[in-house]
Amino acid sequence: MKLFDIAFKEILRSLRNAFFLFFGLGVPLLATVIFYFAFGGAGSGDGFELPVTQVQVVNLDQGGSAYGGFSAGQILVDFLRSEEMADLVQVTEAADPAAARAAVDRQEAGVAVIIPAGLTEVAFGPGKEATIELYQDPTLTLGPSIVKAIVSQFVDGFAGSKIALEVATEQLAAYNVPVDDDLRQQIALAYGQWAQELGASQQGGSNALFQLRAPAGEEAGNEGLLQMVALIMAGMMVFYAFYTAVASSMTILQEHEAGTLARLFTTPTSQGAILGGKFLASGVTVALQVAVLLTFSHLVFGIDWGEPAAIALVALGTVVVATGLGILLNSLLKNTRQAGIVYGGVLTVMGIGGMVGVFSGQMPGSGSGVDLASLVTPQGWAVRGYGLLLQGMGPLEVLPTTAVLLGLGVVFFVVGVWRFNRRFA
């Protein structure tokens, strides 16, 4: 059939295209290789470990007898110095903030954590604020980001204390129960105890960040860090699959501007066969890209993407939604000169939005606010699908995500084809 002949010709043209070879295959693999070797090589005999970040801590918070000797600052110090954090940070207590900052300036430490005075009162008292200062070596990125994530998680455990106090005060006032300072302190201490227990459970590995460490030995740590590299690979693959889809569909605009498309329409080959062949070629090109990247990452990095049937569903959803969006975006363009807006603006913003969970270390499908925000874009749904695969989900578990991808792809495709048919009618 002429449709398949046209598709075959377009596929060959894409495979010979330097843009596709570099951005479609080279860049995703190169980015993952960089992360892979930056962390020591997941498959090496030496293990796959994050560098330990040297941290200077200054604790100016002394707590107080009003809180039963409870000190939020000291708990944070103990949290950073705990055995669970030993493979991420090594803590040294400094005498004062100036000494801690000086140690960072001399590159004796990567980060200084300065805990302000009165942190305990702020954590449990109304109408007060305090800031934990993080002073970092500007030449470092990964270590300070990990320390920031750890401190943020700890602080979040106390952020609800004000809400708890306000709710308890309102509820007790509704029953005419007086709320004095002693009662407020009891509520605050009860909440603090709960926060400590919650933090202990998170240290056990329930938090996505701490799954990067080895709760059951070095082998488990290697698997956790390999999972992070796999997420990066998935994000890069999805990011550039959409670029490939748009680029391969753009041949319609290129031929329209060159006048060859109009000549094709004058041949016995129907317009539907011509456009259909180009659309089919776009989908097959993206499918080849995804298949190559999945296979390469499995053979070279040892990434286990899960059950073949589940992989096929997520890959199919990725191909359909990327192809559909590529056709839709090209149908909205008047000429190829507007392609820069699509590449530099629309696709980049959408791609970054879809990968925001990967950037923040959140496992796709975790239900966090960051994870849900990424689902505003089709890229986010695709990344979610691969995240589910990496968590060992089977065909039934990934089916809802695949259904969303297929649904979005069909809508994009139908609207794009309708617009092209109107243009060339």
N, C-alpha and C positions, 0 to 999 in steps of 0.2 A: 504493500500500500504506500501511496505517496506520503501520507502522514508520517509513517515510520522512516521513510527515506529522508524527509526533511529533518526529523528529530535526530537521526543518526548523524547527518551532516553538522547539525548544531552542536551535538555532543563532542564530535571530533574537534570542532573549532574551539570549544571551551577547554578541552584537554590540552590544546596547543597554546592556550592563552597564558601569558606570563602572569597576568593579574590573578587568575584562578590558582595557578601552581604556587604562587608566593603567598597570597592572602588566604586562599582556601585551604591549603595543606601545610605550607611552610610555617606561617606565623603561629597557628595553634600548636603545632608540634614544637616549635622553637620556644614558645613561652612556657610550655610544660616542661621541656628539657631543662630550662633555666631554673625553674622551681625545684625540679627533681634533684639536680646536682647541688643546688644551693643548700638543700637540707641533708646532703651527704649521700644520696643515692639509696632509694628504698630497698633495692635488692642486694646491696653490698653486704659483705660479711661484717662490716663494722657497725651495722645498724643504721637507722634512719632517725636522727635526733635533731631537735632544735638546739641551737646554741644557748647555753645558760646565760641569762642577763644579770649583770651585777647591779644591785639596787642599794642605794643609800636611803635609809629611813630615818626621819626625825619625827619623834612623837611628842608633841607639845600638849597633848590632851591627857590630863591626869584623872579624869573622871571626877568622882566625888562621893563623900559619905552619903549624900542625899540619894544616891542611886545604888546604895549597898556595895560600894566599892567597884561598881561596874564602870569600865572604861571602853568606849567604842574604839578609841585610838589603839589601845593595847590589843584588843581583839584583832584589829586589822594587821598589826605587827605580827601577832602570833599566826594569823592566817597566811601571811606572806612567808613566814619562816617554817610553816608546817612541812611535814614529810611529803605530802601530796604535791607541794609546789617546788620541791627540791630540784626536779629536772627542768624547771622553767626559770626560776629566779634564785639567786643567792643573795641573802640580805645581810647588810652590815648597818648597825645603828650608828648614826652620827650625833655629835653633841649639839649642833645647832644648824639652822638652815644654810648659813653661809658656808660651813664646812662641807655640807652635803653637795651644794652647788659647785664648790671648788673641786670636789672629787670628780664630778661629772666633767667639768672643764678640763681637768687633767687626764680625762678618759680612763680614770681608775674605776669608774662606774658608768653604766649606760643610762640610768634613770635615778633621779632623786625624788622620793615620795615624802612630802612635808605635810604632816598631819597637824591641823591647826588646834590651838587651845580651845577648849569648850566644845569639842565635837560631840561629846556625850550629851551635853545640854541641848545642842542643836538637834541631835537625833531624836530626842524625846520631848523637847520643849516647843511650844508654839511660837510662831512669829520670829524665829531666829534663823540665821543663815551662816554657813561656813563653807570654805572652799578647800579641798585637798589639792595641793599644788603638785604637779608632775613636771619636773625639770629634766629634760632629756638631752642626750648627745644628738645634735642635728644630723650627724652622719649615719645614724642608725634608724631603722624603720620597723623591722619585725619585732625586736625585743621590746622597745617602748610601747608598741601597739598591744602586745600581750599583757604587759604590766597595766596599761590603761584598762584593758578588758577585765582583768582580775579585780582591780580597784573599783571599777564601775559596778561589777557584779556584787561586790561586797556592800558598796554604798546603797545599791538598790534594795538590799535586804533591810535597811533602816529607813528608806524613803517613805515606807508606808506607816511609820510610827505616828506621824502627824495626822494622817487620815484616821488611823485607829483611835487616837485620842479624841479627835473631833466627833467621830461617830459615837464613841462611847459616851462622851459628854452630852451630846444631843439626846441619846436614848435615855440616859439616866435622868436628865432634866425633864424629859417628857413624863417621867414617873415621880417627879418632885424629889429625886434623890440628890442631895447636895454633893457637889464634886469639889473637894478641897485638894490641896497640894499633895497630901499623903496618898489619896486615892489615885490621883493622876500619876504619881510615881509608881504605884503598884501596877497600873495599867501599862505604863511604859516599860517596867521591868519584865512584865509578862510577855509583852510584845518582843522585847529584846531576847528573851529566852527562846521564843519561837523562831526569831530570826537566826539565832545561833544554830538551832537544830536544823533549820532549812539550809544554812550554809554548810553544815556538816554533811547533809545528804547530797548536796551539789558536789562537794569534794569527792564523794564516792563515785562520781562519773556520770551523773545524770545530765550535767550541763554539756552542751556541744563543744565548748572550748576545752573542757577538761578531758573530753574523749580523745584529744590529741596526745594525752599522756598515757603511760602504760600502767593501768591499775593492776594488771596481773603479770607484770614482767615486761622484758624488753620486746618480746615478740608482739604482745598486744600493742605496745607503743608504736612499733613499726607499722602495724596494720592501721592504727589511727592516723598516723601521719601520711601513709600512703592514700588513705581515704581523702585527705585534704588535697593531695596532688590530683587525685581522680576528680574531685570537684572542680579544680582549676581547669583540668582537661575538658570536662563537660561544659563549663562556662565558655571557654575559648571556642569549642566546637560549635556550640549554639550561636555564639556571637558572629562567627564568620560564615556560618551556613546561611544566615539571612543576607549577608553581603553577596555571597555567591548567587543566591536566588535572584536578587535584584540585578546583578551584573549580567547574568545569563538571559534574563527577560529583556534587558535593554537592547538586545540585538534587533528587536522589532523597531525601536525608535531609530537606531542607527541605519537600518535598511530603508526606513521611511524617508529619512533625510537624504540618503544617497540616491533615492529614486528606484532602487532595486525592488522594493516591496510592491510598488505600484505595478512594475512590469510583471511580477509574479502573479498579481491579481488578474492580469489579462490573459494568463495561460489557462488551459483547461482544468488545472487544479483548483478546487474550490477554495474560497477564502477560509472556510472552517478548517479544511485540512492544513492550510498553510499556518494559520495561527495555532491550531491544535498541535502541529508538529513542533513549533517553537515552545509552546507551553510544556509539552511532554519532555522536550530536551532539558528544560530548566529543572523539572522535577527529578529526572534521571541524574543530572549533574550533581544536584544536592545529595541525592541518595548515594552516589559513588563517593562523594566527599565524606559523608557521615560513616559509610562502611569502612573506608580506608582509615579514618581516624580512630574508630572503635577498634579495628583489628590491630593497628599499629600500637595503640596505647596498651592493649592487652598483651601483645607479644613482647614489647620492649619494656614497659613499665610494670607489667604484671598486674594490671588493673582488672579486677573481676567485676564485670558489668552485670552479672546475674544470669537468670534463666534466659535461654535463647528466645522463647516466645515473648517474654516481657520486653527484652531488648528490641525485638522486631516491632512491637506495638509502639514503644516510645520513639524509635527511629522513624517509623511510618508517620507518626504524628508530627515529628520535627520536619520531615520532608514536605508534608502537605501544607503545614502552616507557613513555612518559609517560602515555598513556591507560590502559595496564594497571595502572601503579602508582597512578594516581588512583582507579581503581575498587577496587583492593585496599585502599588506605588508608581509603576511605569505607566499605567493607564492615566494617572493624574498629571504626569509630566507632559509638557508641550514639546520639549526637545531635549537632547542629551546635555545641553549646557546647564540645565537645571539639576543634573545628576549630583553636583557637588552639595546641593542642599540636602539631598537624600542621604548621601554617604556621610558627609560631615556633620549633619544635624540630626535628622530623623532617626536613622539606624543607630548612630552612636548613642544618642540619648536613650532610645529604647533598649539597646543592648546593655548599657550600663545599669539601667533600671532593672532589667531582668537578672543581672548578676550581682545585685546589691547584697543578696544573702551570702554569696560566695565571698565577697569582699569583707563582710563582717564576721565570717566564721560560723554563720548559722547554717545548719543542715537544712536544705530545702525540704519542705513538708513538716517542719517542726511546729508550725502554727504560730510562730512569733510574729511580732508586728512587722519586722523587716521582711520576713518570709511572705507575709500576706501582701505587703506593699509591692513586692516584685511581681505579683500576679496581675498587676495592672497592664503588663505588656505580654505579648505572646511568647517572647523570649523567656520570661519568667516561668511560664507554664512548662516550656521545654526543659529548662534547667531543673525544675521541680521533678519532672519525669526521670531524669538521670539521677537525681538525688535519691529518689525512691528505689531505683535499681541498685544503687550503692548500699542501700540499707537492707538489701536482700528481698525486696518485695517481688511478688510473683505477678502473673498476668492479671489476675483479678484485682489486685491492689493498684496497679498502674492504669487499669482500664478507665477510671473516671478522668484522670489527667489526659490520657490519650483521646478520650471522647471530646474534651474541651479543645484540644489542639486540632483535631479533625474538624470540629464544628467551626472554629475560627477560620481554618484554612479554606473550607468550602465557601463560607461567606465572602472571604477576601477574593477567592477565585471567581465566584459568580459575578460579583460587582465589577471586578477588573475586566473579565471577558465581555460583560455588557457594555462597558465604556469603550473598549477597543472596537467592538462591533459597530457601535454608534459612530465612532470616528472614521472607520473605513467603509461604512455603508455606501 
